[in-house]
Amino acid sequence: MEIIQVTFIQPNGDVLSYDARPGDTLMEVAVDNGVDGILAQCGGGCSCCTCHCWVDAEWADKLPSAQPEEADLLSYALGWRATSRLACQIRLKAEHDGLTVRVPGVEP
């Protein structure tokens, strides 16, 4: 089976890369690997913002657009940006190999 590598950049600059499989969600990869800042409290049901991440600009146009339900939830996300996404809504495909996202930090 094909392996996809995804990278999470932490607020402190730590770079964490993990292997994933096509069909996994970005949230599943984060939770399975204990990525700090990706809590996934709803378990991938697209009913919270606890898997909020910022997709690196070079990848933003390579992912399907956020569906209305996701876009509505993102309006509540702390640190919202134009490249904000919910990791539970990003289902990985082979062409996503190398995907890089940033985990938002909590601002004081």
Buried (B, 14 or more C-beta within 10 A) or exposed (E): EEEBBBBBBBBEEEEBEBEBEBEBBBBBBBBEBEBEBBBBEBEBEBEBBBBBBBBBEEBBEEBEEBEEEBBEBBEEBEBBBEBBBBBBBBBBBEEBBBBBBBBBEEEE
